[in-house]
Amino acid sequence: MSTADGFGRIYYMTFAQKVFQVVSKIPHGKVMTYAAVAKAAGRPRAYRAVGNVLNKNPRPIEIPCHRVVKSDGKVGGYVGGIYKKVRLLQQEGIPIYNNRIAIT
């Protein structure tokens, strides 16, 4: 994926930049799976790589990585711990039971 800057120059985004861009657009109260993020970032089989990228999230406020969950509904990992991830998701109105959400 390439994009132009304000001066008409074209630059290419790394996979990590694409992941951060996709995740930054997940709205409050919604979640996306690691697989869906990988697909949106242009590498549909790289869902584990998405987790590795998000583990190094430099801006957790702008890039809400707590909104990315596993395809089976489990909340998955989080730098701040699973308890904190569950709490953040619940605060956004996402129902969680036994560390799982309903994937629709």
CORGIJO-V394115 format. One record per residue. BURIAL is b if it has 9 or more other C-alpha atoms within 8 Angstrom, else e. D_FIRST is the distance of its C-alpha to the first C-alpha in whole Angstrom. Layout:
burial	d_first
BURIAL	D_FIRST
BURIAL	D_FIRST
//
This chain:
burial	d_first
e	0
e	4
e	7
b	11
e	13
e	17
e	18
e	16
e	14
e	10
e	9
e	6
b	6
e	8
e	9
b	12
e	10
b	8
b	12
b	14
b	12
b	12
b	16
b	17
e	17
b	19
e	22
e	26
e	28
e	25
b	23
b	21
b	21
b	19
b	18
b	17
b	15
b	13
b	13
b	11
b	9
e	8
e	11
b	14
e	17
b	16
b	18
e	20
e	17
b	16
b	20
e	20
b	17
b	19
e	22
e	21
b	20
e	22
e	22
e	23
e	25
e	21
b	19
b	22
b	21
b	25
b	23
b	22
b	24
b	25
b	25
e	29
b	29
b	30
b	29
e	27
e	28
b	27
e	28
e	31
e	32
b	32
e	35
b	33
b	30
b	33
e	34
b	31
b	30
b	34
e	34
e	31
e	33
b	32
e	35
b	35
e	38
e	38
e	35
b	33
b	32
e	32
e	28
e	28
//
